[in-house]
């Protein structure tokens, strides 16, 4: 579902609303105007928010570094598009997923406008499970309270690694300590579901990540120790990251292999040798 939304976003440069019914294969979707009629089973709704504070070198998603004015224009356009859609009879949504991009970059008032439009114009269950993608640097007590107040029940956090060297290689704006703190705050805020994303297979230069007592990853300071020019072992880093994630107790963990995609900064760097 989500991959299809990204492809369409590239082609149209418009707000993306996608739905998938339980009868469709995973990874397929249709614009809301073509949602299946007569379905008694609930569907899921995906809204694509394309903004990021910076573009990661591995990312090939439909994203933009648009500032506050662009985000406000996008919010206005998306709410108008939501109100314009007519859904087939019998279709209802029990899940609403705000993905991107980085939806957590939107102001709470902008998220409120989008959710209010969806609840008013679309067949969204009153108790629909709303999930928001967020980056660790956007997670703070005030933001968590605001998201909870809007009815967000789940967070998907783009942690990617608990290793400072890997995070720098991946172009992430947060460090290992900030990632851990974001997870702890999110879990303590009362959300029904908190998921973490990890990326494994980074071939960067750096020290091998040690593993502490009980199989958990060592501190970020220990992770950075080691002789200059040493190389980390990608498998050991991946195992240590999973250990670190598991020690925090999230509800879900997604692990993605680092891939060099066409049109990314990593592809350009690889081609330059």
C-alpha positions as CSV (number, residue, x, y, z in Angstrom):
1,X,0.0,0.0,0.0
2,X,2.6,2.5,1.0
3,X,5.0,1.9,-1.8
4,X,2.2,2.5,-4.4
5,X,1.4,5.8,-2.7
6,X,5.0,6.9,-3.0
7,X,5.1,6.1,-6.7
8,X,1.9,8.0,-7.3
9,X,3.2,11.0,-5.3
10,X,6.2,11.2,-7.6
11,X,4.0,11.2,-10.7
12,X,1.4,13.7,-9.6
13,X,3.1,15.9,-7.0
14,X,-0.2,16.1,-5.2
15,X,-1.5,15.0,-1.8
16,X,-1.8,11.3,-1.6
17,X,-4.7,9.3,-0.2
18,X,-4.6,5.6,-0.7
19,X,-6.8,2.7,0.6
20,X,-6.3,-1.0,0.6
21,X,-9.1,-3.5,1.4
22,X,-8.4,-6.9,3.1
23,X,-9.1,-8.6,-0.2
24,X,-6.2,-6.9,-2.0
25,X,-2.7,-8.2,-2.0
26,X,-0.2,-6.5,0.4
27,X,1.7,-3.8,-1.5
28,X,-1.2,-2.9,-3.7
29,X,-3.6,0.0,-3.4
30,X,-6.1,2.2,-5.3
31,X,-6.9,5.9,-5.1
32,X,-9.8,6.5,-2.8
33,X,-12.1,7.3,-5.7
34,X,-11.7,3.7,-6.7
35,X,-12.1,2.0,-3.3
36,X,-14.0,-1.3,-3.6
37,X,-17.8,-1.1,-3.1
38,X,-19.8,-3.4,-1.0
39,X,-17.0,-4.5,1.3
40,X,-18.0,-5.4,4.8
41,X,-14.5,-5.7,6.0
42,X,-12.7,-2.5,7.1
43,X,-10.0,-0.9,5.0
44,X,-6.9,1.1,5.9
45,X,-6.3,4.7,4.9
46,X,-2.8,6.0,4.2
47,X,-2.1,9.8,4.0
48,X,1.3,10.8,2.6
49,X,3.0,13.9,4.2
50,X,6.2,14.5,2.0
51,X,8.2,16.9,4.2
52,X,11.5,16.3,5.8
53,X,13.9,18.6,7.6
54,X,16.7,17.0,5.5
55,X,16.9,14.4,2.8
56,X,18.7,11.2,3.9
57,X,21.2,9.9,1.4
58,X,19.5,6.5,1.1
59,X,16.0,7.8,0.7
60,X,14.1,7.5,-2.7
61,X,10.7,8.4,-1.3
62,X,8.6,11.4,-2.5
63,X,9.9,14.0,-0.1
64,X,10.6,17.7,0.1
65,X,12.4,20.1,2.4
66,X,9.6,22.6,2.2
67,X,9.4,25.1,5.0
68,X,6.5,26.3,7.1
69,X,4.7,28.1,4.2
70,X,4.9,25.0,2.0
71,X,3.6,22.8,4.8
72,X,0.6,25.2,5.3
73,X,-0.2,25.1,1.6
74,X,0.0,21.3,1.6
75,X,-2.3,21.1,4.6
76,X,-4.9,23.3,2.9
77,X,-4.6,21.2,-0.3
78,X,-4.8,17.9,1.4
79,X,-7.9,18.8,3.5
80,X,-9.6,20.1,0.3
81,X,-8.8,16.9,-1.5
82,X,-10.1,14.8,1.4
83,X,-13.4,16.7,1.3
84,X,-13.6,16.2,-2.5
85,X,-13.5,12.4,-2.4
86,X,-16.6,10.2,-2.7
87,X,-16.1,6.7,-1.3
88,X,-18.0,3.7,-2.5
89,X,-20.9,2.3,-0.5
90,X,-20.0,-0.1,2.2
91,X,-16.4,1.0,2.6
92,X,-15.1,2.0,6.0
93,X,-11.7,2.7,7.4
94,X,-10.6,1.3,10.8
95,X,-7.0,2.5,10.4
96,X,-5.5,5.9,9.4
97,X,-1.7,6.0,8.9
98,X,0.1,9.3,8.5
99,X,3.4,8.5,6.7
100,X,6.0,10.3,4.8
101,X,8.3,12.1,4.8
102,X,8.0,13.2,8.3
103,X,4.5,13.9,9.5
104,X,5.8,14.9,12.9
105,X,7.1,18.1,11.3
106,X,3.6,19.3,10.9
107,X,2.2,21.6,13.6
108,X,-0.4,20.1,15.9
109,X,-2.9,22.5,14.3
110,X,-2.1,21.2,10.9
111,X,-2.5,17.6,11.9
112,X,-5.7,18.5,13.6
113,X,-7.1,20.0,10.4
114,X,-6.2,16.9,8.4
115,X,-7.7,14.5,10.9
116,X,-10.8,16.6,11.3
117,X,-11.3,16.6,7.6
118,X,-10.9,12.9,7.4
119,X,-13.3,12.2,10.2
120,X,-15.9,14.5,8.7
121,X,-15.7,13.6,5.1
122,X,-14.6,9.9,5.0
123,X,-16.1,6.7,6.5
124,X,-13.6,6.6,9.3
125,X,-14.6,4.5,12.3
126,X,-15.0,6.7,15.5
127,X,-12.4,4.5,17.2
128,X,-10.1,4.3,14.2
129,X,-6.5,3.4,15.0
130,X,-4.5,6.5,14.0
131,X,-0.7,6.0,13.5
132,X,1.8,8.8,13.1
133,X,5.3,8.5,11.7
134,X,7.8,10.6,13.8
135,X,11.6,11.2,13.9
136,X,13.3,11.1,17.3
137,X,14.3,14.7,17.1
138,X,10.6,15.7,17.0
139,X,9.6,13.7,20.1
140,X,9.2,15.8,23.2
141,X,6.6,15.7,26.0
142,X,4.6,18.6,24.6
143,X,4.5,17.0,21.2
144,X,3.5,13.7,22.5
145,X,0.7,15.2,24.6
146,X,-0.6,17.1,21.5
147,X,-0.5,14.0,19.3
148,X,-2.4,12.0,22.0
149,X,-4.9,14.8,22.3
150,X,-5.6,14.5,18.6
151,X,-6.5,10.9,18.9
152,X,-3.2,9.4,17.7
153,X,-2.9,5.9,19.2
154,X,0.3,4.7,17.6
155,X,3.7,6.0,16.8
156,X,6.2,4.7,14.2
157,X,9.7,6.1,15.1
158,X,12.4,6.4,12.6
159,X,15.3,5.3,14.9
160,X,17.3,3.5,12.2
161,X,20.2,2.7,14.6
162,X,21.4,3.1,18.2
163,X,25.0,3.5,16.9
164,X,26.2,7.1,16.5
165,X,28.6,6.3,13.7
166,X,25.9,4.5,11.7
167,X,23.5,7.4,12.3
168,X,26.0,9.9,10.9
169,X,26.7,7.6,7.9
170,X,22.9,7.5,7.2
171,X,22.6,11.3,7.4
172,X,20.3,11.2,10.4
173,X,19.8,14.3,12.5
174,X,19.6,12.5,15.8
175,X,22.1,10.6,17.8
176,X,21.9,7.3,19.8
177,X,21.1,9.0,23.1
178,X,18.3,11.0,21.5
179,X,16.9,7.9,19.8
180,X,16.8,6.0,23.1
181,X,15.2,9.0,24.9
182,X,12.5,9.3,22.2
183,X,11.5,5.7,22.6
184,X,11.4,6.0,26.3
185,X,9.2,9.1,26.2
186,X,6.9,7.6,23.6
187,X,6.4,4.4,25.6
188,X,5.8,6.4,28.7
189,X,3.2,8.7,27.1
190,X,0.5,6.1,27.0
191,X,0.3,5.2,23.3
192,X,-1.4,1.9,22.5
193,X,1.4,1.0,20.0
194,X,5.0,2.2,19.5
195,X,7.0,0.8,16.6
196,X,10.7,1.3,15.8
197,X,12.4,1.2,12.4
198,X,16.0,0.0,12.1
199,X,18.3,-0.1,9.1
200,X,21.0,-2.8,8.9
201,X,23.9,-3.4,6.6
202,X,25.6,0.0,6.8
203,X,29.2,-0.5,5.4
204,X,30.6,2.7,7.0
205,X,34.0,3.0,8.7
206,X,33.8,3.0,12.5
207,X,34.4,0.8,15.5
208,X,32.7,-2.5,16.1
209,X,29.8,-2.0,18.4
210,X,30.3,-3.9,21.6
211,X,27.5,-5.9,23.4
212,X,27.0,-5.3,27.1
213,X,25.8,-7.5,29.9
214,X,22.6,-9.3,29.2
215,X,23.1,-9.0,25.4
216,X,22.2,-5.3,25.3
217,X,24.1,-2.8,23.3
218,X,26.7,-0.8,25.1
219,X,26.5,3.0,25.6
220,X,27.0,5.4,22.7
221,X,30.3,6.5,24.3
222,X,31.5,2.9,24.2
223,X,30.2,2.5,20.7
224,X,32.5,5.3,19.5
225,X,35.6,4.0,21.3
226,X,38.3,2.3,19.2
227,X,41.2,3.1,17.1
228,X,40.8,5.7,14.2
229,X,40.0,4.0,10.9
230,X,38.7,0.8,12.5
231,X,35.8,-0.8,10.8
232,X,32.6,-2.0,12.4
233,X,31.1,-5.4,11.6
234,X,27.6,-4.8,10.0
235,X,26.2,-8.0,11.5
236,X,27.4,-7.2,15.0
237,X,26.0,-3.7,14.7
238,X,22.6,-5.1,13.5
239,X,22.5,-7.6,16.4
240,X,23.4,-4.9,18.9
241,X,20.7,-2.5,17.5
242,X,18.1,-5.2,17.9
243,X,19.3,-5.9,21.4
244,X,19.1,-2.2,22.2
245,X,15.6,-1.9,20.7
246,X,14.4,-5.0,22.6
247,X,15.7,-3.7,25.9
248,X,13.4,-0.7,25.5
249,X,10.3,-2.9,25.0
250,X,8.5,-1.5,22.0
251,X,5.4,-3.1,20.6
252,X,6.8,-3.7,17.2
253,X,10.1,-3.6,15.4
254,X,10.7,-3.2,11.6
255,X,14.2,-4.0,10.2
256,X,15.2,-2.9,6.7
257,X,18.3,-3.7,4.8
258,X,20.2,-0.7,3.5
259,X,19.7,-0.5,-0.3
260,X,21.2,1.9,-2.8
261,X,18.3,3.2,-4.8
262,X,18.3,5.0,-8.1
263,X,18.5,8.8,-7.8
264,X,19.8,8.9,-4.2
265,X,22.9,10.6,-2.8
266,X,24.3,7.1,-2.1
267,X,23.9,6.1,-5.7
268,X,25.8,9.2,-6.8
269,X,28.5,8.5,-4.3
270,X,28.8,4.9,-5.4
271,X,29.0,5.9,-9.1
272,X,31.8,8.3,-8.3
273,X,33.7,5.5,-6.7
